[in-house]
Amino acid sequence: MKKMRPQVPFCKKIGQIGITMGDPSGIGPEVTLKALAILGHPQEVRPSRQVGISAPDTFCVGTGSPQQDTVIIGSRNIIEETKNRYNIKWDGEVIDCVDVKREDIGYGKVSELAGRAAYQSILTGYKLVSSKIISALVTAPINKASVNLVCPFPPGSPPEPPPKRDKRDFASSTFSGHTELLASLSGTKRFAMLLMGDTLRVTLVTTHIPLKEVARKLNVASIVSKIELTADFLTQNLGIISPLIGVCALNPHGGEGIFGIEESEIILPAIEEAKSKGINVKGPYPADTLFVPQKTEVRKQKSENRSQKFDAIIAMYHDQGMIPIKIREFGNAVNITLGLPFMRTSPDHGTAFNIAGKGVANPISMIKAIRVAQRLGSLKVQKSKSS
């Protein structure tokens, strides 16, 4: 087994945006390189939302490319192999923080080695962004099963390299995703996962937990926190004046007084508290009616008055929010972590083991994740300097 490189040499100024390579057994390296190539020479490649992009000769970097503004964090071996496999000509910087080769991991497989590589890339990315060497972090998809083979959820600063775990011990797995890990590393108590597409924005109250635990995890404070973080993002980052936020019920038909009490005892009091803080929020509404396009189409202009259109939706659990946005925006949305002291984005898809290594992964969501990170990351840095 290859050993992890113990530390990244922070010996020179690097680019503004750091992109972790994700699980090297998935499509993360592929979509990252394709996205950077397209951003560097957009007139030659115009990918479609509907179809996958293979590896044409036009994946090349031209003058004024983002290679000066971005750095890939991960394995130089994997990045070079991916470039050669798909004929992607990108000559930007790679922070080589993990020693792993393609022949050691293959494609489309859950493995300890791939998990270690992905986890080490995240830790290195966090070091860079928390040290303000980069202004924002973009994370390519990881496989949680692979990471959980090596990564106990850290109570503080995690060890390097992560200790080995028994691959059978999934019952006690505690790594649940980028969002929770980065919040833990940065000591962030109030954070949220927001998915943003062209026509819909959704914030999740609970994220990566079993469905049977959702009702037990809901409380007034957590819902109010997610509403506040969403309202702040809409106003401070997107410039929306008095955004209107809709809140989902938990139970079918909003409970109707017979299917559950969460609406009356938890969700409605949270909405009332958020209103008392000056937030324009309504609900709870049954999720099957709240997500219709007529109610959620986002404003096209900052000052547009659309009193019956919601600028964002608060969903109570993962699939309640993710299913609608993936039906309407799959491959076109960006995952944004609210509340962190730095900007973090990611594409809206996973590792796609079923197509890894085939060269057909569509990079559009990664392109959007990079663009959002560039725009909002620089804005966050400007605000921190002025405060």
N, C-alpha and C positions, 0 to 999 in steps of 0.2 A: 504494500500500500504506500502511495506517495505521501510524503509529509507536507503539512501546510507550511507556507512561508511564515515565519513568526511575526514579522512586522513590515509595514510598508515604509520605504525610505521617503520621508517628506523633505526631499532635498531641493525641490524647485517648484516654482509657481505653475500650477496646472490650469486646466480649463475651468470654465464657469459652471458647467453642468457635469455631474458624475452619473454614469449609467452602470448599475451592477448587471453582470451578464446573466443572472438568474441560474436556473438549473441547466448545466451544460448538456444534459441528456434530453432536454426539450428544445423548444424553438426560440428561446431567449436570445442566444448569440446571433441567430439568423435574422430575426426581426430587428434587432439592434443595429446590425451592420447595414441591412437594407434601408432602414429608416435614415441613418446618417448619410448613406450614399444618395438617397433621393433628396434629402434636405440640401445636400451639397450641390446637386445638379438637377433641380426639379424640372427643368424644361425637357429633359430627355426621358423621364419616367413619370407617368401619371397613373398611379394605381387606382383600380376600381374598388368600391366598397363591396361589390357582390362577388368578385372572383379573387382567388388566391394569386399571388405573384410568384413566378418561378425565378430563375436566375439568369436574366438576359445579360448580354454584353454591356448594356447601357447602365449597369450599376457602377457608376464611377464618380469620382469626386472632382469637381471643377474649382475654378478660382472663387474665392469668397465662401468656401464650404464651411460647415460648422465644426470642422476638425480642430480649429483653433479655440472653439468655445465648448468642446465636450471632451470627456475622457471616459473610456470604458474601464470598469473595475472588475477584475477577475483573473482568468488564466490567459496569458499571451499565447500559449500553445493552442488552446481551444479557439481563440479569436483568429489566429493565423490559419488554422485548419478550415474554419468556416469560410473565411475569405477565399481561400483557394478552391474549396469545394464548389462554391457558387459563383466564382469569378467576380467577387466584389472588390473593387479597388478603393480601399479606404486606408489612408496613411496617418490617421490620428494617433493619439497617445493611448497606451494601455497601461494601467497600473497593475502589474503582475503580482498578485498577492496570493496565488495558489498554484501549486505545481501539479497539474493533472493533464493527462493526454487523452485524446479521443479513443484510442485503442483500449484504454483502461475502463471506459464507462459505456461506450456505444451510444445508442439512441433509444429513447422510449422505455427506460427501465428505472424502477425505484432502486436506489443503491445508497449505501453509506458514503461512498466516495463522492458521488454527485451531491449529496446532502451537505457534506463538509465543504465542498467547493462553493456551493451557493451561500451557505451560512457565513463563511469567511469573507465572501465578497460583500455581504451586507454589513458585517462588522467594520470592514475597511471603508466602505462608503459612509457609514455613520461617523467614523473618525474624521474623515475629510470634511464632511458638511458641518459637523459640530465644531471643528476647528476653524471654520470659515475659509478653508482652502478652496472649496467649491461653494457655490451659492444655492444649489438645489440638488436634490437626489431623485433620479429616475430609476425604478427597480423593474427589471425584467422578471417574468414569472418564475416561481419556484414550485417544487413539489413538496407539500407539507409532510408527506409520509417519509420522504428521503431525509428531510431536515430533522424530523423527529427521531431518526435513528442515531443522531449525534448531538442533538441540541436540547438540553433541559432549559426551560424558560428561565432566564437569568433574573435573580432578585436585584442584582446590581450590575457591575461590569462583568461580562462573561469571560471565562478563561479562553486562552488561545493556545493550541487548538481546542475545540470543544471535546469533552470526554466521550468515549465510546459508550453507546447504549445497546442493550439487547434488542435486536430487531423484532423480537416477539412482544416487546413491552409497549404496545400501542395504547393499552388501557390507561397507562399513566402519562401518556404523551401530553406535553404542556406547551409546545410551540404551536401557535395557532395562526400565525401570519405576520407579514411585514408590519401591518398597522400596529398590532399589539407589541411587537418586539421593539420597534423604533420608539414607541411611547415609553416603554419600560427603560430603555437605554438612556433616553433624554430626561427621565423623571417627570414626564408629562402625565398629569392626572385627568385632565379634561381633553378628550380627543374624539374624533369621529371619522368614519369612512364615508366619503361622498363620491358618488358616480355622476359624472357630468358629460352629457351628450349635447347634440345640437338642438334637441327638442325636449329634453327631460333631465332633471337633476334630482337625485335621490340620496338622502342621508339615512344610514342605518343606525338604529338604537342598539341592537345587539348584533354581533357579527358571527364569529366562528364558534358557535356552541350548538350542542344537540337541540333539536326542535323541542324536545320534551322539557328543556330547561328554560325556554324563553319566558313563559309567564312568570316563573319564579324570579327571574333576573330583572324584570321590569320594575322600575320605581319612579316616583315623581322627579327626583333629582336628576336621574340619568336622562330622562326625556327632555326636561328643561335644558339641560346642558347641551344636548344635541340640537335643539331648536336655536339656542343662543349662538352656538358655533356656526350653524348654517346661516343665520341672519347676518352675523359678522362677516362671513365670507362673501355673501351676496353683495353687501354694501361696500365693504372695504376693498375687496379684490375685483369684483365685477362692476362696481359703480351703479348698482340697481337702487333706485330711490324707493324707500319703503317697501321692501320685497314682501310678497304675500306667500306664506308657507302653509301647506296643507298637511295634516297629520292623519295617518292611517289608524283605524281601529285594529285591534288584535283579533277579535272573534268574528265569525260570519255575521253579516248584516249588522255589524257594530254591536253585537251582543243581544240587542233587542230586549234586554232585561232578563233573558232566560238562557243565553248561551255562555255567560261569563260575566264577571264583575270588573274586569280590568279597565274597561272603558270608563265606568262611573267612578271607580275608586282610585285609579292611577292616571290614566291618560287625560281625562278631562281636567282634573285638578292641575296637571302639568301645563296644559294649554292655558288655563286661567292664570297661572303664575307667570307664564311667559308673556301673556297679554299685559299683566300688571307692570311688566318691565318695558313696555312700549313696543313690543314685537307684534307685527301684523300676522297673526296665526289663527287658523280655523281648523275645526274638527272636533272629535274624531269622525272620520268618514270610512265606510266600508271600502276596503282596498279594491274590490272588484269594480267599483264605480269611480273611484278617485283617479285611477290611472288612465282614463280615457283621454285621447289626445285633445279633445275640446276643453278639458280642464287643466291640462298641464303643459301645453305648448309654451315654450319660454318666450320672454319678451325679446323683440328684435332690436329695440333701442332702449337705452338706459332710462329715459324719462317717459317711455310709453305707458299710458294709463290703461291697464287691462285688469280691472278689478275682479274679474271672474276667472282669471288665469293664475295658476299657482307657479311661482318662480322656483319652488323646490318642494319636494315631498319628504316627509319623515316616515320611514317604514319601521315597524317594530322588530322585524327579524330579517335575516339574510335573504332568503328566497322571496319574501314578500316584496322586497325592493329590487332584487337582482333580476327576477324573471321579467318584469315589465321593461326594464331598461335594456336588457339583452334582446328582447323581442323587437324593440324599436330602434336600438342603437348598436347592436353587436358589432364589434370591430371598429366602432366609431366613437366610443366613449373613453373617458379617462378617469382613473381612480385617483382621488386626491385625499390625503390625510389632513384633516383639519385639526388645529390646536397645537401642532408641533412648533418648536422654535425655528424650524426651517421648512422649506417647501419640499414636499415629496409627492411624486406622481408615479403612476404605472399604467400600462395598458389594461384594457378591460377583459383580458382573456387569460387562460392558464398556460401550462406548459405544452399542451397539445401533443402528447406522446404519440398519438396515432398518426401524425404527419411529420414528426420530427425526423430530420435527415433527408426529406424528400424535396426540399427546396420550394415548397408551394405555400409557405406561411405568408400571410398578408400583413405588412408592416404598418398599416394606416393608424391603428390605435397607438402604436409606439411613436409614430411621427407626431401625433397629437399630444401624447404625454410629454415628449421632449419640448414641443412648442409651448405648452402650458407651463412647464417648469421654467423655461427661459423667461417667459413674460412675468409670471407671478413670483418666481424666485428673485429676480432682480428688484421687483417691487418690494418684497419682504426685506431684502437687504437695505434698500433705501429708507424704509420705515424704521428699521432698527438703528441705522446711523443717525437719523434725525431725532430719535427719542432719547 
